[in-house]
Amino acid sequence: MSEKRGFFSKLKSGLAKTRDRFTTGIDSVFSGFSQIDEDFYEEIEELLVMADIGIENSMNIIASLKEKVKENKVKEPEACRELLKDTIKEQMAVPDDAYDYENRKSVVLFIGVNGVGKTTSVGKLAAQYKNEGKKVLLAAADTFRAGAIDQLKEWSHRASVDIIAGQEGQDPASVVFDATNAAKSRNTDLLLCDTAGRLHNKKNLMAELHKIYKIINSEYSDAHVETFLVVDGTTGQNALVQAKQFKEVADITGVILTKLDGTAKGGIAIAIQAELGIPVKFIGIGEQVGDMQRFDSSEFVEALFDTSTEQDNE
């Protein structure tokens, strides 16, 4: 429980810039309006857009909020605060089966452009799963980024998990081929594959991923396959653009949102999930292994709205 509260405190701290931009404005709207009218809704919508929640999604949130206000016969602007929070939480709800792969023989592919924290995310999850008693194997299949293989090797040492690594420039699919066969022979629970993400040539990326999926289906047909897209939370709407582009070339089952600490663009977590229908499954708010956690929509929204400064000792 203390670990959970510790993460909430870090999440709350990490969302400070987003909250300062968003919640301060929300407070002024709730206190500045004496009645609920179109101007009131327009002010809230503008604040949502400014928090990188996106225009279309902000409009949907306002439409849903209006329905709730009508259903609950709410008259006072301040009474809309909890309704707004509930509406945003609904937009971000993670499916009940989102983490079922963790308890099955699974292959998890990680894709994303350079610099988003992809390889680090692989390493952090490997360490967490190892600590939970799972048998984990890493595959260093991002063979086109200088240093990616060595970086993942370092994580394998830190997490005390095995790794299958090729050479720089090697065909990524051949690394995955070796890794899937190793995973089978070693009775591995989770095979985590760091793969490439060169969006400047989507045709090549699509062909590369197709080849990887084909090998997994052929060599390890019993395994469940997940594909996680790793995006940098500090890039705001650009992260949404990347997600849309990757969705065109891969069957993305979840998003890992990194570097949420210190960004004013935390609302992008809401936009990605609502606009693309892809759940945010993990968020990263720091450098430590424990600073990457499962995404909890309720916790995220509470941290976004929570302006209290006192420690919660619950």
C-alpha positions as CSV (number, residue, x, y, z in Angstrom):
1,M,0.0,0.0,0.0
2,S,2.8,2.4,0.9
3,E,4.4,1.7,-2.5
4,K,1.1,2.5,-4.2
5,R,0.8,5.7,-2.2
6,G,4.4,6.6,-3.1
7,F,3.7,6.2,-6.8
8,F,0.5,8.4,-6.4
9,S,2.7,11.1,-4.8
10,K,5.2,10.9,-7.7
11,L,2.3,10.9,-10.2
12,K,0.8,13.9,-8.6
13,S,4.2,15.6,-8.5
14,G,4.8,14.6,-12.2
15,L,1.5,16.1,-13.3
16,A,2.1,19.4,-11.5
17,K,2.7,21.4,-14.7
18,T,-0.3,19.9,-16.4
19,R,-2.4,20.5,-13.2
20,D,-1.1,24.1,-12.9
21,R,-2.2,24.8,-16.5
22,F,-5.5,22.9,-16.2
23,T,-6.8,22.8,-12.7
24,T,-6.1,26.5,-11.9
25,G,-8.3,27.4,-14.8
26,I,-10.9,24.9,-13.9
27,D,-11.1,26.4,-10.4
28,S,-11.6,29.9,-11.7
29,V,-14.4,28.6,-14.0
30,F,-16.2,26.8,-11.2
31,S,-15.9,29.8,-8.9
32,G,-16.4,32.5,-11.5
33,F,-19.7,31.3,-13.0
34,S,-22.9,31.7,-11.1
35,Q,-24.9,29.5,-13.5
36,I,-24.3,26.6,-16.0
37,D,-24.6,28.0,-19.5
38,E,-22.9,27.7,-22.9
39,D,-20.1,30.1,-21.8
40,F,-19.4,27.9,-18.8
41,Y,-19.1,24.8,-21.0
42,E,-16.9,26.7,-23.6
43,E,-14.5,27.8,-20.9
44,I,-14.1,24.2,-19.7
45,E,-13.7,22.9,-23.3
46,E,-10.9,25.5,-24.0
47,L,-9.0,24.4,-20.9
48,L,-9.3,20.7,-21.9
49,V,-7.9,21.5,-25.3
50,M,-5.0,23.5,-23.7
51,A,-4.1,20.4,-21.6
52,D,-3.5,18.5,-24.8
53,I,-6.6,16.4,-24.4
54,G,-7.5,17.2,-28.1
55,I,-10.3,19.1,-29.8
56,E,-12.5,16.2,-30.7
57,N,-12.1,14.5,-27.4
58,S,-12.7,17.7,-25.5
59,M,-16.0,18.1,-27.4
60,N,-17.0,14.6,-26.5
61,I,-16.2,15.2,-22.8
62,I,-18.3,18.3,-22.8
63,A,-21.2,16.5,-24.6
64,S,-21.1,13.8,-22.0
65,L,-20.8,16.3,-19.1
66,K,-23.9,18.1,-20.4
67,E,-25.8,14.8,-20.4
68,K,-24.8,14.1,-16.8
69,V,-25.7,17.6,-15.7
70,K,-29.1,17.2,-17.2
71,E,-29.7,13.7,-15.8
72,N,-28.6,14.8,-12.3
73,K,-30.5,18.1,-12.5
74,V,-27.3,19.9,-11.4
75,K,-27.7,23.7,-11.1
76,E,-24.5,24.9,-9.4
77,P,-21.2,25.1,-11.5
78,E,-19.2,23.8,-8.5
79,A,-21.3,20.6,-8.5
80,C,-19.9,19.8,-12.0
81,R,-16.4,19.1,-10.7
82,E,-17.0,15.5,-9.8
83,L,-19.1,14.9,-12.9
84,L,-16.2,16.2,-15.0
85,K,-13.8,13.9,-13.2
86,D,-16.1,11.0,-13.8
87,T,-16.5,11.8,-17.4
88,I,-12.7,12.0,-18.0
89,K,-12.2,8.7,-16.1
90,E,-14.8,7.0,-18.4
91,Q,-12.8,8.2,-21.4
92,M,-9.7,6.5,-20.1
93,A,-11.0,3.2,-18.6
94,V,-8.6,0.3,-19.2
95,P,-10.3,-3.0,-20.3
96,D,-10.6,-5.7,-17.6
97,D,-8.4,-8.0,-19.7
98,A,-5.7,-5.5,-20.4
99,Y,-3.1,-7.3,-18.3
100,D,-4.1,-10.9,-18.9
101,Y,-1.0,-11.5,-21.0
102,E,1.1,-11.3,-17.8
103,N,-0.3,-14.6,-16.7
104,R,0.1,-16.4,-20.0
105,K,3.0,-17.5,-22.2
106,S,3.4,-14.2,-24.0
107,V,5.5,-12.3,-26.5
108,V,5.5,-8.6,-26.0
109,L,6.8,-6.4,-28.8
110,F,7.9,-2.8,-28.0
111,I,7.9,-0.3,-30.9
112,G,8.5,3.5,-30.9
113,V,10.7,6.1,-32.4
114,N,14.2,6.8,-31.1
115,G,14.4,8.8,-27.9
116,V,11.0,8.0,-26.4
117,G,12.4,5.6,-23.7
118,K,11.5,2.4,-25.4
119,T,14.5,0.3,-24.5
120,T,14.4,1.6,-20.9
121,S,10.7,0.7,-20.7
122,V,11.5,-2.9,-21.8
123,G,14.2,-3.0,-19.1
124,K,12.0,-1.6,-16.3
125,L,9.2,-4.1,-17.0
126,A,11.7,-7.0,-17.2
127,A,12.9,-6.1,-13.8
128,Q,9.4,-5.8,-12.4
129,Y,8.3,-9.1,-13.8
130,K,11.5,-10.8,-12.6
131,N,10.8,-9.5,-9.1
132,E,7.3,-11.0,-9.3
133,G,8.8,-14.4,-9.9
134,K,8.2,-14.6,-13.6
135,K,10.7,-16.2,-16.0
136,V,11.6,-13.4,-18.4
137,L,13.7,-13.4,-21.6
138,L,14.7,-10.2,-23.5
139,A,15.3,-9.9,-27.2
140,A,17.4,-7.1,-28.5
141,A,15.8,-6.8,-31.9
142,D,16.2,-3.0,-32.3
143,T,19.3,-3.7,-34.4
144,F,19.3,-0.4,-36.3
145,R,19.8,2.1,-33.4
146,A,23.3,2.5,-32.3
147,G,23.7,1.5,-28.7
148,A,20.2,-0.2,-28.3
149,I,21.7,-3.7,-28.0
150,D,24.3,-2.6,-25.4
151,Q,21.6,-0.7,-23.5
152,L,19.3,-3.7,-23.3
153,K,22.3,-6.0,-22.3
154,E,22.9,-3.6,-19.4
155,W,19.3,-3.9,-18.4
156,S,19.4,-7.7,-18.6
157,H,22.4,-7.6,-16.2
158,R,20.6,-5.2,-13.8
159,A,17.4,-7.3,-13.8
160,S,19.2,-10.6,-13.8
161,V,17.3,-11.9,-16.8
162,D,18.6,-13.7,-20.0
163,I,18.9,-11.9,-23.3
164,I,19.1,-12.9,-26.9
165,A,21.0,-10.3,-28.9
166,G,22.3,-10.1,-32.4
167,Q,24.7,-7.7,-34.1
168,E,24.1,-4.1,-35.1
169,G,22.4,-4.0,-38.5
170,Q,21.2,-7.7,-38.3
171,D,17.7,-8.5,-39.5
172,P,15.5,-8.0,-36.5
173,A,13.3,-10.9,-37.5
174,S,16.2,-13.3,-37.2
175,V,16.8,-12.1,-33.6
176,V,13.1,-12.7,-32.8
177,F,13.4,-16.2,-34.5
178,D,16.2,-17.1,-32.1
179,A,14.4,-15.6,-29.1
180,T,11.1,-17.4,-29.7
181,N,12.9,-20.7,-29.9
182,A,14.9,-19.9,-26.8
183,A,11.7,-18.9,-25.0
184,K,10.1,-22.2,-25.8
185,S,13.0,-24.3,-24.8
186,R,13.5,-22.5,-21.6
187,N,9.8,-22.5,-20.6
188,T,9.8,-18.7,-20.5
189,D,6.8,-16.8,-19.1
190,L,7.3,-13.5,-20.9
191,L,9.5,-12.8,-24.0
192,L,10.0,-9.0,-24.2
193,C,11.2,-7.8,-27.6
194,D,12.8,-4.4,-28.2
195,T,12.0,-3.7,-31.9
196,A,12.7,-0.9,-34.3
197,G,10.5,2.1,-35.0
198,R,11.7,4.0,-38.1
199,L,8.6,6.0,-39.0
200,H,10.4,7.9,-41.8
201,N,10.0,4.7,-43.9
202,K,6.7,3.2,-42.9
203,K,6.7,0.7,-45.8
204,N,9.9,-0.9,-44.5
205,L,8.7,-0.8,-40.9
206,M,5.4,-2.5,-42.0
207,A,7.3,-5.2,-43.8
208,E,9.7,-5.7,-40.9
209,L,6.9,-6.1,-38.3
210,H,4.9,-8.4,-40.6
211,K,7.9,-10.6,-40.8
212,I,8.3,-10.6,-37.0
213,Y,4.6,-11.5,-36.5
214,K,4.9,-14.3,-39.0
215,I,7.9,-15.8,-37.2
216,I,6.2,-15.6,-33.8
217,N,3.0,-17.3,-35.3
218,S,5.2,-20.0,-36.9
219,E,7.7,-20.6,-34.2
220,Y,5.7,-19.9,-31.1
221,S,2.1,-20.3,-32.0
222,D,1.0,-21.1,-28.4
223,A,2.1,-17.7,-27.2
224,H,-0.1,-14.7,-26.8
225,V,1.2,-11.6,-28.6
226,E,1.1,-8.0,-27.4
227,T,2.4,-5.0,-29.2
228,F,3.1,-1.9,-27.1
229,L,3.8,1.5,-28.6
230,V,6.1,3.6,-26.4
231,V,5.5,7.4,-26.7
232,D,7.1,10.4,-25.0
233,G,4.5,12.3,-22.9
234,T,6.4,15.5,-23.2
235,T,5.7,15.8,-26.9
236,G,2.0,16.3,-26.4
237,Q,0.0,16.2,-29.7
238,N,3.0,14.8,-31.5
239,A,2.7,11.7,-29.5
240,L,-0.8,11.3,-30.7
241,V,0.3,11.8,-34.3
242,Q,3.0,9.1,-33.8
243,A,0.4,6.7,-32.3
244,K,-1.9,7.2,-35.3
245,Q,1.0,6.5,-37.7
246,F,2.1,3.4,-35.9
247,K,-1.5,2.2,-35.7
248,E,-1.4,2.1,-39.5
249,V,1.4,-0.4,-39.6
250,A,0.9,-2.5,-36.4
251,D,-1.8,-4.1,-34.3
252,I,-1.1,-2.0,-31.2
253,T,-2.7,-3.5,-28.1
254,G,-1.4,-0.9,-25.6
255,V,0.5,2.3,-25.1
256,I,3.3,3.1,-22.7
257,L,3.5,6.8,-21.9
258,T,6.9,7.8,-20.7
259,K,8.4,11.0,-19.2
260,L,5.2,12.3,-17.7
261,D,7.1,13.9,-14.8
262,G,7.7,17.5,-15.5
263,T,5.5,17.9,-18.6
264,A,2.6,20.3,-19.0
265,K,1.1,18.0,-21.6
266,G,-0.1,15.1,-19.4
267,G,-3.6,15.4,-21.0
268,I,-2.2,13.5,-24.0
269,A,-2.8,10.3,-22.0
270,I,-6.5,11.0,-22.2
271,A,-6.4,11.9,-25.9
272,I,-4.6,8.8,-27.1
273,Q,-6.9,6.5,-25.3
274,A,-10.1,8.3,-26.4
275,E,-9.2,9.1,-30.0
276,L,-7.5,5.9,-31.0
277,G,-9.3,3.3,-28.8
278,I,-5.9,2.0,-27.6
279,P,-5.5,1.7,-23.9
280,V,-2.6,3.4,-22.1
281,K,-1.3,0.4,-20.1
282,F,1.7,1.8,-18.4
283,I,3.0,5.3,-17.5
284,G,6.5,6.3,-16.5
285,I,7.2,9.2,-14.2
286,G,10.9,8.9,-13.3
287,E,14.1,7.0,-13.7
288,Q,13.7,4.2,-11.2
289,V,12.4,0.8,-12.0
290,G,9.3,1.4,-9.8
291,D,8.6,4.6,-11.5
292,M,6.8,2.7,-14.3
293,Q,3.4,1.4,-13.3
294,R,0.2,0.1,-14.6
295,F,-2.1,2.9,-15.7
296,D,-5.0,3.6,-13.4
297,S,-7.5,6.1,-14.9
298,S,-9.1,6.9,-11.6
299,E,-5.7,7.5,-10.0
300,F,-4.5,9.6,-12.9
301,V,-7.6,11.9,-12.9
302,E,-7.4,12.3,-9.1
303,A,-3.8,13.3,-9.4
304,L,-4.6,15.7,-12.2
305,F,-7.3,17.5,-10.0
306,D,-5.7,17.1,-6.6
307,T,-4.4,20.6,-5.6
308,S,-3.8,19.7,-1.9
309,T,-0.2,20.1,-0.7
310,E,-0.4,17.9,2.4
311,Q,0.8,14.4,2.4
312,D,-1.8,11.7,2.3
313,N,-0.8,9.2,5.0
314,E,-3.6,6.8,4.2
